[in-house]
Amino acid sequence: MTALLDRIARTAAGRWRRSLAIVAAIMVGLVVLANTVGGEFTDEFTVPDTESQQALDLLEDRFPAAANEGATVVFYAADDGTVRDGERPAAIAEARRAIAEVPQVTSVSNPLAERGGGATVSEDGTIAFATVQYDRPAFEVEQSEAQELETAARAAEGDGLEVAMRGPVVDVAEQQMAPIGELIGIAVAVIVLTLVFRSVAAMLITLISALIALAGGMLLLTLGAGVTTVPEIAPTLAVMLGLGAGIDYALLIVGRYREHLANGEAVPDAAAAANRTAGTSVLAAGAIVTVAIGGLLVTGIPFVGRMGVATAAVVACVAVGAVTVLPTLMGAFARRLRPKDVARLGPSPALAGWDERITRRPWLAVVAGVVVLLALATPFTDLRLGQPDDGNDRRDNTTRIAYDKLAEGFGPGFNGTLQLAAALPADGGSGPALERLASAVERTEGVAAVSEPVRNPDGDAATITVTPTASPQDERTSELVSTLRDDVIPAAADGSGTQVYVGGNTAIQEDMADKIAERLPFFIGAVVILSILFLMAVFRSVWVPLVSAAFNLLSIAAAYGVVVAIFQWQWGSGLLGIDGEMPIVSFIPLFMFAILFGLSMDYNVFLQSRIREEYMKGAAPRESVVAGLAKVSRLILAAGAIMTAVFFGFATDPDPIVKIFGVGLGVAIMIDVLIVRMLVAPAVMTLLGDRAWWLPGWLDRILPHLELEGEEAKEPEEPTEEPAERRERARRRAPLPPTRPAPADADG
């Protein structure tokens, strides 16, 4: 691998014009393919082998129109009157006609019609609502088309009558189009890179190479959407992670490249040396992230698995781009990247003496770090899974206003109704069974209202809408789902030949949480074991991978704790536009684990590879930790700052799921870099001493040899050799890097 990376960088930097032409041709080819055979990202969501999915499948098969959720338009009186006063009914009727003319709308209910058992006007007459049905799923509705609904509905406003809306189509209309998160991340990256490198050229090639690789990854996602389903949220997560990882990877390689330039090496030689050292670490780190996130396929939930694969594909692209596109730009910018002041490449003055202090009292550093991590992880014990809804939006948002008005007029459970889907027997004698079922459900504790059964035209299926007494996020609603499934429905439908499934958003979330809980131990175990084996093969050590995995798990728990404190305990959630307690979507902790475990291993590889490099040159254990940390700490802090800024930038997204991801991942990177990498890991390595690099002979023979940091090929070593002897042999074999100064006329 190191030889291949050496050749790639040497050729790309030495013949950069030809290499740049190849990169341009590949990008143009991807753009053409994406525009011709690429597909659209969708919001399709399925949880196979669950009751809620069976209910949804039955609706789509026998009630196709009812399966497409559209929007709910709420009309309410802003004064002491009712929606029936004065000219208000005429205004509502005019708005209803305008909505009916919106493309793709198939029906608009009459909010003022008299109807038994299904009233759409509140008892006090101040609130009414109309249900808008579309001829397709909401994710297939364009934003401009969704905004036409809002324009048509607001035609009713005036004379004390107000309008608010909620529903999937309204969410499409409210989507944020400006890439605010990406722009924030790039702006911070420009500042941090410039401060770290003190070179505009170094900043530019780092940023440009990352953006080119990210663009390539996103084009591949578009191509993938042409042959399979790619979730609509996947590109957002892929950009979030790909942008941060891409800049981080390029930062580390450019930093190593400039070290070699400072020693007077020619551009192709310096690029080759950087690629076979830092480049190998980047590929190793990228591989861990890719495996961890791609492992989400084992959840058995296509939506989650495809999000993981899509994000993993983009991370793989930015890692490959770092070792291919970046050397090309190194050649193009050539000596403009050579630092004028070699001293600037050393440890930052702000970190002077930090490595010495940590390694002088390692036990104190470990204890302090663990105490902080445990304190941050404490709220994690109060984690509550659920589904954020419009009740968490800002109070002035139209979706939040509609949510509150519907709860005020029709009860808190109206915003989270359950849908009973019944498959009826072919003999047509299911009438009494449906009545018995509706009556039994209506008598159930926690049920506020039950609609009359509605049959499909063929008479082989029926739906019943159940309104809970509690809100969608209330635990009592979840308990109601279990009660209906386990007790009420089986007893009421027994012997009737009617098969009844409980569906609806709350039921879907319950089923997804159960499915994830079932697969979670296997997923976590697989990711941790594979990462440990990979690090063993890379570092030829038992203790380094085991300790790394343990502290990665602890830092992830700390990140979970911060997420719970912010979104459930509401510690500052108002600053993010979140109102009230918000439960955590069940797939978020799973997805966060995959991403964070992979990213934690990123920084771990960057740090440990530098420590091991110093150790293999003959430095004593503590000296190797001090030297390794001194050389890489500034870059790790810079990389962490950029990644954190990228993630926090996405907290501005209106989607609460994206907010949780942005805040959770940003906090996690801060914790990992500041506490684990800069405090705990160096202290633990100091305490382990020579034992850190111990590997049993039998395991050494079994594991493949994956070279890191450009170590030269070594003659076989006896497995019985003591670490100190092995280090001494390495010291005699490996010469120190050249230290001759840069040419006096070098430009920066």
PyMOL commands that set and color helices and strands:
alter all, ss='L'
color gray80, all
select helices_A, chain A and resi 2-14+16-37+51-62+64-67+88-100+138-140+143-156+168-173+180-197+200-225+234-262+267-299+302-337+342-345+349-351+354-360+362-382+390-392+398-410+412-416+431-442+475-493+505-539+543-568+573-576+587-616+621-652+656-693+697-702+723-733
alter helices_A, ss='H'
color red, helices_A
select strands_A, chain A and resi 71-77+105-108+127-134+161-166+418-423+447-450+454-455+461-468+499-503
alter strands_A, ss='S'
color yellow, strands_A
deselect
rebuild
show_as cartoon
